[in-house]
Amino acid sequence: MPVELRKRKAPAPPPAPPAPKKQSKVAKTATKVKEAVTETAKKAASAANGAATKAAEALPAAPAALTGKPAVGDVITLDGFGGEIETNDGTKTTLKALVGESKAGVVLFTYPKASTPGCTKQACLFRDKYTPLTASGLSIFGLSTDSPKANTSFKEKQKLPYPLLCDPSASLISAIGLKKAPKGTTRGVFVVDKSGKVLASEAGGPDGTVAVVEKIVQGLKDDAPAADEDGDAKMEDAKEEEKPAEQPISEPVRRENREAGRQESSKSDQARKRLTALTLAVCIEALV
């Protein structure tokens, strides 16, 4: 007997969504206020971001000395630069202190090891040219990782007229960019003036390091005449200021001067009259 299939009933349609309620006037006003506040906040945030970007662009770049090897023309912050070092006689010091004690700045020539041939040649070249190299006010120092004992022996044996700086941790040598990796010192020269401006920073041989300093000294000499002229002008201005001011003449003195002038004028008139009468008498006598 055939099976009779029953048809399923179609599912009932979903209920219609409720009609949206009409907003009251108060609700509409609140919505508009909320939208206006949101838009104002967005504009304020955008303006603040723009101002912050401009301010960041206006800030000066960080000094090169703080981010890597200082280059010629950079101005380094001397405070804390290179850490603490020691002179060959055991005195603790810093680059800031050495620059402060100098007249025009500091010359640091670096050498790998005291009393070796190349280092001896370099130290003796600076010794032989010490007077002209320091004539402009620069102070010269040798710099290495040697101990105070080794540097003192080196200084005394070669009769060096300048101190030798001991930097066993290579903190200053590294700061001026003349430290070898992983260990050692590159021969070179570093010159900085009183303001912290780097005048020289380069590696080189014994003769080359001296030549760098000679060039700087010559440049300082060339700038000296202009400074002297400025000094002379200031001295002249000071002399003018030191001249005593002219005292005003009082009224009684003026009257005395006028009276004296009148008397002198009267005497002159009388002398002219006597001379004229004398001349006339001589002429009459001659005619007779």
C-alpha positions as CSV (number, residue, x, y, z in Angstrom):
1,M,0.0,0.0,0.0
2,P,1.6,3.3,-1.0
3,V,2.7,5.7,1.7
4,E,1.1,9.1,1.7
5,L,3.4,12.0,2.2
6,R,2.2,14.9,4.1
7,K,3.2,18.5,3.1
8,R,4.8,20.6,5.7
9,K,3.2,23.9,6.5
10,A,5.0,26.9,5.3
11,P,6.7,28.8,8.2
12,A,5.0,31.8,9.5
13,P,6.5,35.1,8.3
14,P,8.6,37.0,10.8
15,P,6.9,39.8,12.7
16,A,7.2,43.2,11.2
17,P,9.8,45.4,13.0
18,P,8.2,48.0,15.3
19,A,7.8,51.4,13.9
20,P,10.6,53.7,15.0
21,K,9.6,56.0,17.8
22,K,9.6,59.7,17.0
23,Q,12.3,61.6,18.9
24,S,11.2,64.3,21.1
25,K,12.5,67.8,20.6
26,V,14.7,67.4,23.7
27,A,16.2,64.2,22.3
28,K,16.9,65.8,18.9
29,T,18.6,68.8,20.6
30,A,20.7,66.4,22.7
31,T,21.8,64.5,19.6
32,K,22.8,67.7,17.8
33,V,24.8,68.9,20.8
34,K,26.5,65.6,21.0
35,E,27.5,65.7,17.3
36,A,28.8,69.3,17.7
37,V,30.9,68.4,20.7
38,T,32.3,65.3,18.9
39,E,33.3,67.4,15.9
40,T,34.8,70.2,18.0
41,A,36.9,67.5,19.9
42,K,38.2,66.1,16.6
43,K,39.2,69.6,15.4
44,A,41.0,70.3,18.7
45,A,42.8,67.0,18.6
46,S,43.9,67.7,15.1
47,A,45.2,71.2,15.9
48,A,47.0,69.9,19.0
49,N,48.8,67.2,16.9
50,G,49.8,69.8,14.3
51,A,51.2,72.1,16.9
52,A,53.1,69.3,18.5
53,T,54.6,68.3,15.2
54,K,55.7,71.9,14.5
55,A,57.2,72.2,17.9
56,A,59.2,69.0,17.5
57,E,60.5,70.2,14.1
58,A,61.6,73.5,15.7
59,L,63.7,71.8,18.3
60,P,67.4,71.7,17.6
61,A,68.9,68.3,16.6
62,A,70.8,66.5,19.3
63,P,74.5,67.2,19.2
64,A,76.5,64.7,17.2
65,A,78.8,64.2,20.1
66,L,76.0,62.6,22.0
67,T,75.0,60.2,19.3
68,G,78.4,59.2,17.8
69,K,81.9,60.3,16.9
70,P,82.1,64.1,17.1
71,A,82.8,65.8,13.7
72,V,84.6,69.1,13.0
73,G,82.2,71.9,13.6
74,D,80.1,70.1,16.2
75,V,79.7,71.7,19.6
76,I,80.0,69.1,22.3
77,T,78.7,69.3,25.9
78,L,81.9,69.2,27.9
79,D,80.1,68.4,31.2
80,G,80.6,64.6,31.6
81,F,82.1,64.1,28.2
82,G,84.6,61.2,28.2
83,G,84.3,60.6,31.9
84,E,87.2,60.9,34.4
85,I,90.8,60.4,33.4
86,E,94.2,60.7,35.2
87,T,97.4,62.6,34.5
88,N,100.7,60.7,34.5
89,D,101.4,62.1,38.0
90,G,98.2,60.7,39.4
91,T,95.9,63.8,39.3
92,K,92.2,63.0,38.5
93,T,90.7,65.3,35.9
94,T,88.2,65.6,33.0
95,L,88.2,67.1,29.6
96,K,85.9,69.9,30.9
97,A,88.5,70.8,33.5
98,L,91.4,70.8,31.0
99,V,89.5,73.0,28.6
100,G,88.6,75.4,31.4
101,E,92.3,75.7,32.5
102,S,93.4,76.4,28.9
103,K,93.6,79.8,27.2
104,A,92.2,78.8,23.8
105,G,91.4,75.0,24.0
106,V,92.9,71.6,24.2
107,V,94.8,69.3,21.8
108,L,94.6,65.6,22.5
109,F,96.9,63.4,20.4
110,T,96.3,59.7,20.9
111,Y,98.9,56.9,20.7
112,P,98.5,53.1,21.1
113,K,101.4,52.4,23.5
114,A,104.0,54.4,25.3
115,S,107.7,54.0,24.5
116,T,107.1,52.2,21.2
117,P,108.8,53.5,18.0
118,G,105.8,55.2,16.3
119,C,104.5,56.7,19.6
120,T,107.9,58.0,20.5
121,K,108.2,59.7,17.1
122,Q,104.8,61.3,17.5
123,A,105.4,62.4,21.1
124,C,108.8,63.9,20.1
125,L,107.4,65.8,17.2
126,F,104.9,67.5,19.5
127,R,107.8,68.1,21.9
128,D,110.0,69.7,19.3
129,K,107.2,72.0,18.0
130,Y,105.7,72.6,21.5
131,T,106.4,76.4,21.6
132,P,104.8,77.4,18.2
133,L,101.9,74.9,18.7
134,T,101.0,76.5,22.0
135,A,101.6,80.1,21.0
136,S,98.0,80.7,20.3
137,G,96.8,79.4,23.7
138,L,96.2,75.7,22.9
139,S,97.2,73.2,25.6
140,I,98.7,69.9,24.4
141,F,98.2,66.5,26.0
142,G,99.1,63.0,25.0
143,L,96.3,60.4,25.6
144,S,96.6,56.6,25.8
145,T,95.4,53.6,27.9
146,D,98.8,53.3,29.5
147,S,99.2,53.3,33.3
148,P,100.5,56.4,35.1
149,K,103.8,54.6,35.7
150,A,104.4,53.7,32.0
151,N,103.5,57.3,30.9
152,T,105.6,58.9,33.6
153,S,108.6,56.8,32.5
154,F,107.9,57.8,28.8
155,K,107.5,61.5,29.6
156,E,110.8,61.6,31.7
157,K,112.8,59.6,29.2
158,Q,111.8,61.8,26.2
159,K,111.7,65.0,28.2
160,L,108.2,65.9,27.1
161,P,107.0,69.4,28.1
162,Y,103.3,68.5,28.3
163,P,101.3,66.0,30.5
164,L,100.3,62.6,29.4
165,L,96.8,61.5,30.2
166,C,96.0,57.9,31.3
167,D,92.6,56.5,30.2
168,P,92.8,52.7,31.1
169,S,89.0,52.2,30.4
170,A,89.3,54.2,27.1
171,S,86.2,56.2,28.1
172,L,87.6,59.5,26.7
173,I,89.3,57.8,23.8
174,S,86.0,56.2,22.8
175,A,84.1,59.4,23.2
176,I,86.4,61.2,20.7
177,G,86.0,58.3,18.3
178,L,89.6,56.9,18.4
179,K,89.1,53.6,20.1
180,K,89.8,50.4,18.2
181,A,87.4,47.5,18.3
182,P,87.4,45.3,20.3
183,K,90.5,46.7,22.0
184,G,93.2,49.3,21.4
185,T,93.7,52.9,20.5
186,T,93.9,54.5,17.0
187,R,96.6,57.1,16.5
188,G,95.0,60.4,15.9
189,V,94.3,64.0,17.1
190,F,91.3,65.7,18.6
191,V,91.1,69.5,19.1
192,V,88.3,71.4,20.9
193,D,88.1,75.1,21.8
194,K,86.9,76.8,24.9
195,S,83.3,76.8,23.8
196,G,83.3,73.1,23.1
197,K,83.5,73.4,19.3
198,V,85.4,70.6,17.6
199,L,88.3,72.0,15.5
200,A,89.8,68.6,14.5
201,S,88.9,65.0,14.9
202,E,90.8,62.5,12.7
203,A,93.1,59.5,12.7
204,G,96.6,60.0,11.3
205,G,100.3,59.2,11.5
206,P,102.9,61.0,13.7
207,D,103.6,63.7,11.1
208,G,99.9,64.0,10.1
209,T,98.7,64.6,13.6
210,V,101.2,67.5,14.1
211,A,100.3,69.0,10.7
212,V,96.6,69.1,11.6
213,V,97.4,71.2,14.8
214,E,99.8,73.4,12.8
215,K,97.0,74.3,10.4
216,I,94.7,75.1,13.2
217,V,97.3,77.3,14.9
218,Q,97.8,79.2,11.7
219,G,94.1,79.8,11.4
220,L,94.0,81.2,14.9
221,K,96.9,83.5,14.1
222,D,95.1,84.8,11.0
223,D,92.0,85.6,13.1
224,A,94.1,87.4,15.7
225,P,94.6,90.8,13.9
226,A,90.9,91.4,13.6
227,A,90.6,90.7,17.3
228,D,93.4,93.2,18.0
229,E,91.8,95.9,15.9
230,D,88.6,95.4,17.9
231,G,90.5,95.7,21.1
232,D,92.3,98.9,20.0
233,A,88.9,100.5,19.0
234,K,87.6,99.7,22.5
235,M,90.6,101.2,24.1
236,E,90.2,104.4,22.1
237,D,86.5,104.6,23.1
238,A,87.5,104.1,26.8
239,K,90.1,106.9,26.5
240,E,87.4,109.2,25.1
241,E,85.2,108.4,28.0
242,E,87.9,109.1,30.5
243,K,88.5,112.7,29.2
244,P,87.2,115.2,31.7
245,A,84.0,117.0,30.7
246,E,84.3,120.7,29.9
247,Q,83.0,122.8,32.8
248,P,80.4,125.4,31.9
249,I,81.4,129.1,32.3
250,S,79.5,131.0,35.0
251,E,77.9,134.4,34.4
252,P,80.3,136.4,36.5
253,V,83.2,135.0,34.6
254,R,81.5,135.9,31.3
255,R,81.1,139.5,32.6
256,E,84.7,139.7,33.6
257,N,85.8,138.4,30.2
258,R,83.6,140.9,28.4
259,E,85.0,143.8,30.5
260,A,88.5,142.6,29.9
261,G,87.7,142.5,26.1
262,R,86.4,146.0,26.2
263,Q,89.5,147.4,28.0
264,E,91.8,145.7,25.5
265,S,89.7,147.1,22.6
266,S,89.9,150.6,24.2
267,K,93.7,150.4,24.6
268,S,94.0,149.4,21.0
269,D,91.9,152.3,19.8
270,Q,94.0,154.8,21.8
271,A,97.2,153.3,20.4
272,R,95.9,153.7,16.9
273,K,94.9,157.3,17.5
274,R,98.4,158.1,18.9
275,L,100.0,156.5,15.9
276,T,97.8,158.4,13.5
277,A,98.6,161.8,15.3
278,L,102.3,161.0,15.2
279,T,102.2,160.1,11.5
280,L,100.3,163.3,10.7
281,A,102.8,165.5,12.7
282,V,105.7,163.9,10.8
283,C,104.0,164.6,7.5
284,I,103.3,168.3,8.4
285,E,106.9,168.8,9.5
286,A,108.2,167.4,6.3
287,L,106.0,169.8,4.2
288,V,107.3,172.8,6.2
